[in-house]
């Protein structure tokens, strides 16, 4: 009987406009949407690495805005219409990283980040990697 194991697509670094200097309580969305209609990933690993500009231990929340057609995703953040993926707790000016799992991504989606850390961000890296099961 065949067994399933995860097949990982190559990681892709995501450019997020304005995230490196995102002020406290500000929201920024990823500049382009992701098209999942061809790859049909079952989940997406999202690796985030953030550094705050000042000593803070607050969080940056990660959301996905989802849609069924290309070009229909709003750039206006409204958390009631988004899927919460997770949070990363900052550790002052020491870089903090976390691997988040975005389960069952929509046909089209883009990331939104909400900075609730109490300070602006100094730097960031966001990398995504789609995952599908394969028979072995």
C-alpha positions as CSV (number, residue, x, y, z in Angstrom):
1,X,0.0,0.0,0.0
2,X,1.5,3.4,-1.0
3,X,2.2,5.8,1.8
4,X,2.1,9.6,1.6
5,X,5.0,11.9,2.5
6,X,5.3,15.7,2.1
7,X,6.8,17.0,-1.1
8,X,8.3,20.5,-0.6
9,X,8.5,23.0,-3.3
10,X,11.6,25.2,-3.4
11,X,11.5,28.1,-0.9
12,X,10.7,31.6,-2.3
13,X,11.6,34.8,-0.5
14,X,8.6,37.1,-0.5
15,X,9.1,40.8,-0.9
16,X,6.8,42.7,1.4
17,X,6.6,46.4,0.6
18,X,7.2,48.6,3.7
19,X,7.6,45.7,6.2
20,X,11.2,46.6,7.1
21,X,10.0,49.9,8.6
22,X,6.5,49.0,9.7
23,X,5.4,51.2,12.5
24,X,3.6,50.0,15.6
25,X,-0.1,49.3,15.0
26,X,0.4,49.7,11.3
27,X,-0.6,47.1,8.7
28,X,1.1,46.2,5.4
29,X,0.2,43.6,2.8
30,X,2.4,41.6,0.5
31,X,2.6,43.5,-2.7
32,X,1.6,40.6,-5.0
33,X,-1.0,37.9,-4.7
34,X,-0.1,34.2,-4.8
35,X,-1.8,32.0,-7.4
36,X,-2.5,28.5,-6.0
37,X,-4.7,27.3,-8.9
38,X,-1.8,25.4,-10.6
39,X,0.2,24.0,-7.7
40,X,-2.8,23.5,-5.4
41,X,-0.6,23.3,-2.3
42,X,-2.2,21.6,0.7
43,X,-0.3,23.9,3.0
44,X,2.3,26.6,2.9
45,X,5.2,26.9,5.3
46,X,5.9,30.6,6.1
47,X,9.2,31.3,7.7
48,X,9.5,34.8,9.3
49,X,12.5,36.6,10.8
50,X,11.9,40.0,12.3
51,X,14.0,42.4,14.3
52,X,12.5,45.4,16.1
53,X,14.1,48.9,15.9
54,X,13.9,49.3,19.7
55,X,13.6,47.0,22.7
56,X,10.1,45.5,22.6
57,X,8.5,42.1,23.4
58,X,5.3,42.6,21.5
59,X,4.0,40.6,18.5
60,X,3.6,40.8,14.8
61,X,0.5,39.0,13.6
62,X,0.3,37.2,10.2
63,X,-2.9,36.9,8.3
64,X,-3.9,35.6,4.8
65,X,-6.4,37.5,2.7
66,X,-8.1,34.9,0.5
67,X,-10.1,34.9,-2.8
68,X,-11.3,32.8,-5.6
69,X,-10.3,35.0,-8.5
70,X,-7.1,36.9,-9.5
71,X,-7.1,40.6,-8.8
72,X,-10.0,40.5,-6.4
73,X,-8.0,40.8,-3.2
74,X,-8.2,44.1,-1.3
75,X,-5.1,45.9,0.0
76,X,-7.2,47.1,2.9
77,X,-6.7,45.1,6.0
78,X,-9.8,43.9,7.9
79,X,-9.0,41.0,10.1
80,X,-12.6,39.8,10.2
81,X,-12.2,38.9,6.5
82,X,-8.8,37.2,6.8
83,X,-7.5,33.9,8.0
84,X,-5.2,34.2,11.0
85,X,-2.0,32.2,10.5
86,X,-0.1,33.1,13.7
87,X,2.1,35.5,15.6
88,X,5.7,36.0,16.2
89,X,6.9,37.5,19.5
90,X,9.7,39.9,19.2
91,X,12.7,39.8,21.4
92,X,13.9,43.4,21.6
93,X,16.6,44.1,19.0
94,X,17.6,40.4,18.9
95,X,16.3,38.7,15.7
96,X,13.2,36.5,16.3
97,X,12.1,33.8,13.9
98,X,9.2,31.4,13.6
99,X,7.9,28.8,11.2
100,X,4.1,29.2,10.6
101,X,1.9,26.8,8.7
102,X,-0.9,28.2,6.4
103,X,-3.3,25.3,6.2
104,X,-5.5,24.8,3.1
105,X,-4.6,28.0,1.2
106,X,-7.2,29.5,-1.1
107,X,-6.9,29.8,-4.9
108,X,-5.5,33.3,-4.6
109,X,-4.0,34.8,-1.4
110,X,-1.7,37.4,0.0
111,X,-0.1,38.0,3.4
112,X,-0.9,40.8,5.7
113,X,1.2,41.7,8.7
114,X,0.0,43.7,11.8
115,X,2.7,45.1,14.0
116,X,1.5,45.2,17.6
117,X,5.0,45.2,19.1
118,X,5.2,48.7,20.5
119,X,8.0,49.7,18.2
120,X,8.8,49.9,14.5
121,X,10.4,46.9,12.7
122,X,14.1,47.3,11.7
123,X,14.4,44.3,9.3
124,X,12.5,41.3,8.1
125,X,12.7,38.2,6.0
126,X,9.6,36.3,4.8
127,X,10.1,33.0,3.0
128,X,7.3,30.6,1.8
129,X,7.4,27.0,0.7
130,X,4.4,25.1,-0.7
131,X,3.8,21.5,0.4
132,X,1.8,18.7,-1.2
133,X,1.6,15.0,-0.3
134,X,3.2,12.4,-2.7
135,X,2.8,8.7,-2.8
136,X,5.9,6.6,-2.0
